[in-house]
Amino acid sequence: MFGMRVIGLAGWSGAGKTTLLVRVIPVLVGRGLKVATLKNAHHDFDTDRPGKDSREHRRAEASEVLVSSGRRWALFHELGDEPKATLAELLQLLSPCDLVVIEGFKRGAIPKIEVFRNANGRPALYPGDPLIVGAAGDVPFERAGVPVVDLDDAEAVAGLMRDLDEPIDFVFHDLARAHD
């Protein structure tokens, strides 16, 4: 995992994290980076469609189903009674890349850029979270104490990510300390 770096995007639901990330990824890729994303889902989700073989394998109680084609592969791991995987465990599953952008894990011990949309009516996270190292918002942050860029400026957000990302080894260290 040498050379991999990590940055998170955090914010309240509806702030536009996914919309922003979908606009920023092509900017990062255009800068020559191999980008991976890791998204936290707060609900049960399924990417298999009914009637597909992989879905039938899972319904038959296979603990893991790996689907492979000439274009992609995906691994489905059923947790059953196991606890949810930790962020560190999930990061270890990723193939080597230049930058991992983690969407969600708002309370994770990772460096994060807060995505803030004033219309959400929710307070900013940054005053209470020392791991928020930057912000992308649709309003100016008075005395933010962290770098702030416009939420609609994908180039500026990409630059902020690169300025604030951390080596994955540092992130693993911080995640391990957070569990102590």
FIPA-610460 format. One record per residue (C-alpha): x, y, z; residue in three letters. Coordinates in Angstrom, 2 decimals. Layout:
<sites>
SITE        xx        yy        zz   type
SITE         X         Y         Z    ALA
...
</sites>
This chain:
<sites>
SITE        xx        yy        zz   type
SITE      0.00      0.00      0.00    MET
SITE      3.06      2.18     -0.36    PHE
SITE      2.22      5.59     -1.73    GLY
SITE     -1.52      5.38     -1.10    MET
SITE     -3.02      8.46      0.47    ARG
SITE     -6.41      8.97      2.12    VAL
SITE     -8.90     11.80      2.51    ILE
SITE    -12.49     11.69      3.69    GLY
SITE    -15.60     13.60      2.75    LEU
SITE    -17.98     14.08      5.66    ALA
SITE    -21.21     15.92      6.12    GLY
SITE    -24.85     15.55      6.92    TRP
SITE    -27.12     13.58      4.62    SER
SITE    -28.25     15.80      1.75    GLY
SITE    -25.13     17.99      1.80    ALA
SITE    -24.07     16.75     -1.64    GLY
SITE    -21.12     14.48     -0.84    LYS
SITE    -21.83     12.02     -3.65    THR
SITE    -22.67     14.74     -6.18    THR
SITE    -19.42     16.51     -5.33    LEU
SITE    -17.34     13.34     -5.44    LEU
SITE    -18.71     12.38     -8.87    VAL
SITE    -17.59     15.79    -10.15    ARG
SITE    -14.17     15.70     -8.45    VAL
SITE    -13.08     12.16     -9.42    ILE
SITE    -12.64     13.05    -13.14    PRO
SITE    -10.54     16.08    -12.12    VAL
SITE     -8.26     13.87    -10.00    LEU
SITE     -8.05     11.23    -12.74    VAL
SITE     -7.26     14.00    -15.23    GLY
SITE     -4.31     14.89    -13.01    ARG
SITE     -2.96     11.37    -13.52    GLY
SITE     -4.16      9.82    -10.27    LEU
SITE     -5.62      6.37     -9.77    LYS
SITE     -8.55      6.99     -7.42    VAL
SITE    -10.48      4.52     -5.28    ALA
SITE    -13.54      5.34     -3.24    THR
SITE    -14.94      3.75     -0.11    LEU
SITE    -18.54      4.62      0.79    LYS
SITE    -20.29      4.03      4.07    ASN
SITE    -23.90      2.91      3.68    ALA
SITE    -26.20      3.41      6.65    HIS
SITE    -28.76      0.97      5.34    HIS
SITE    -29.01     -2.47      3.84    ASP
SITE    -28.02     -2.29      0.19    PHE
SITE    -27.82     -4.72     -2.67    ASP
SITE    -26.09     -4.43     -6.02    THR
SITE    -27.20     -7.81     -7.32    ASP
SITE    -30.30     -7.85     -9.45    ARG
SITE    -32.93    -10.51     -8.92    PRO
SITE    -32.49    -13.47    -11.25    GLY
SITE    -28.73    -13.09    -11.61    LYS
SITE    -26.54    -16.07    -10.71    ASP
SITE    -24.57    -14.13     -8.09    SER
SITE    -27.82    -13.22     -6.34    ARG
SITE    -28.89    -16.85     -6.37    GLU
SITE    -25.53    -17.92     -4.89    HIS
SITE    -25.97    -15.44     -2.06    ARG
SITE    -29.57    -16.49     -1.48    ARG
SITE    -28.29    -20.07     -1.21    ALA
SITE    -26.18    -18.78      1.72    GLU
SITE    -22.72    -18.64      0.17    ALA
SITE    -20.60    -16.56      2.56    SER
SITE    -18.72    -14.95     -0.33    GLU
SITE    -19.49    -14.62     -4.02    VAL
SITE    -16.87    -13.31     -6.42    LEU
SITE    -18.19    -12.29     -9.83    VAL
SITE    -15.68    -11.76    -12.59    SER
SITE    -15.82    -10.70    -16.22    SER
SITE    -13.42     -9.26    -18.76    GLY
SITE    -14.34     -5.78    -17.58    ARG
SITE    -14.61     -5.96    -13.76    ARG
SITE    -14.88     -8.12    -10.69    TRP
SITE    -16.84     -7.71     -7.50    ALA
SITE    -16.70     -9.57     -4.22    LEU
SITE    -19.81     -9.92     -2.10    PHE
SITE    -19.16    -10.88      1.50    HIS
SITE    -22.16    -11.73      3.63    GLU
SITE    -21.65    -10.72      7.25    LEU
SITE    -24.32    -12.89      8.80    GLY
SITE    -23.77    -12.52     12.55    ASP
SITE    -20.30    -10.97     12.13    GLU
SITE    -19.88     -7.33     13.17    PRO
SITE    -19.67     -4.61     10.54    LYS
SITE    -16.15     -4.37      9.10    ALA
SITE    -14.01     -1.60     10.52    THR
SITE    -12.71      1.20      8.34    LEU
SITE     -9.16     -0.20      8.68    ALA
SITE    -10.34     -3.64      7.50    GLU
SITE    -12.13     -2.11      4.53    LEU
SITE     -9.10     -0.03      3.54    LEU
SITE     -6.98     -3.19      3.50    GLN
SITE     -9.28     -4.70      0.88    LEU
SITE     -8.49     -2.02     -1.69    LEU
SITE     -6.00     -2.51     -4.49    SER
SITE     -3.06     -0.10     -4.62    PRO
SITE     -3.95      3.36     -5.91    CYS
SITE     -2.81      6.95     -5.47    ASP
SITE     -5.77      8.31     -3.51    LEU
SITE     -8.61      6.75     -1.53    VAL
SITE    -11.56      9.07     -0.98    VAL
SITE    -13.78      7.90      1.84    ILE
SITE    -17.37      9.13      1.70    GLU
SITE    -19.20      9.00      4.98    GLY
SITE    -17.63      7.60      8.15    PHE
SITE    -18.36     11.04      9.60    LYS
SITE    -17.00      9.99     12.98    ARG
SITE    -14.05      7.99     11.64    GLY
SITE    -10.50      8.81     12.77    ALA
SITE     -9.47     10.02      9.31    ILE
SITE     -8.64     13.44      7.87    PRO
SITE    -11.90     14.82      6.46    LYS
SITE    -13.15     17.64      4.31    ILE
SITE    -16.60     18.72      5.43    GLU
SITE    -19.18     19.12      2.69    VAL
SITE    -21.59     21.79      3.90    PHE
SITE    -24.82     22.97      2.30    ARG
SITE    -26.57     25.81      4.12    ASN
SITE    -30.04     24.76      2.87    ALA
SITE    -29.68     21.54      4.89    ASN
SITE    -30.36     23.53      8.05    GLY
SITE    -27.84     21.45     10.00    ARG
SITE    -24.89     22.91     11.92    PRO
SITE    -21.37     22.57     10.60    ALA
SITE    -19.39     19.61     11.91    LEU
SITE    -15.96     21.29     11.90    TYR
SITE    -16.04     23.15     15.16    PRO
SITE    -16.49     19.90     17.08    GLY
SITE    -14.30     17.56     15.05    ASP
SITE    -10.52     18.16     15.07    PRO
SITE    -10.13     15.71     12.16    LEU
SITE    -11.99     18.03      9.80    ILE
SITE     -9.03     19.59      8.05    VAL
SITE    -10.90     21.52      5.35    GLY
SITE    -14.35     22.44      4.11    ALA
SITE    -16.25     22.75      0.85    ALA
SITE    -19.35     24.83      1.34    GLY
SITE    -21.93     26.99     -0.35    ASP
SITE    -21.48     29.77      2.22    VAL
SITE    -18.34     31.39      3.63    PRO
SITE    -17.20     29.98      6.96    PHE
SITE    -16.36     32.75      9.36    GLU
SITE    -13.18     32.00     11.33    ARG
SITE    -13.22     28.38     10.16    ALA
SITE     -9.62     27.71     11.14    GLY
SITE     -9.37     25.31      8.17    VAL
SITE     -9.02     25.94      4.43    PRO
SITE    -12.40     26.49      2.77    VAL
SITE    -13.30     26.21     -0.93    VAL
SITE    -16.51     26.69     -2.86    ASP
SITE    -18.66     23.55     -3.02    LEU
SITE    -19.28     24.10     -6.74    ASP
SITE    -15.59     24.40     -7.69    ASP
SITE    -14.48     20.82     -8.46    ALA
SITE    -10.93     21.95     -9.32    GLU
SITE    -10.56     23.72     -5.97    ALA
SITE    -11.99     20.73     -4.08    VAL
SITE     -9.58     18.39     -5.90    ALA
SITE     -6.69     20.67     -4.94    GLY
SITE     -7.86     20.77     -1.34    LEU
SITE     -8.03     16.97     -1.27    MET
SITE     -4.45     16.71     -2.52    ARG
SITE     -3.24     19.35     -0.07    ASP
SITE     -4.87     17.63      2.91    LEU
SITE     -4.71     13.90      2.17    ASP
SITE     -2.51     11.74      4.42    GLU
SITE     -0.41      8.63      3.83    PRO
SITE     -2.39      5.48      4.46    ILE
SITE      0.12      4.34      7.11    ASP
SITE     -0.68      7.47      9.16    PHE
SITE     -4.40      6.75      8.77    VAL
SITE     -3.95      3.14      9.93    PHE
SITE     -2.03      4.44     12.96    HIS
SITE     -4.79      6.92     13.81    ASP
SITE     -7.50      4.29     13.35    LEU
SITE     -5.65      1.88     15.65    ALA
SITE     -5.24      4.59     18.32    ARG
SITE     -8.95      5.46     18.08    ALA
SITE     -9.78      1.91     19.16    HIS
SITE     -7.54      2.04     22.25    ASP
</sites>
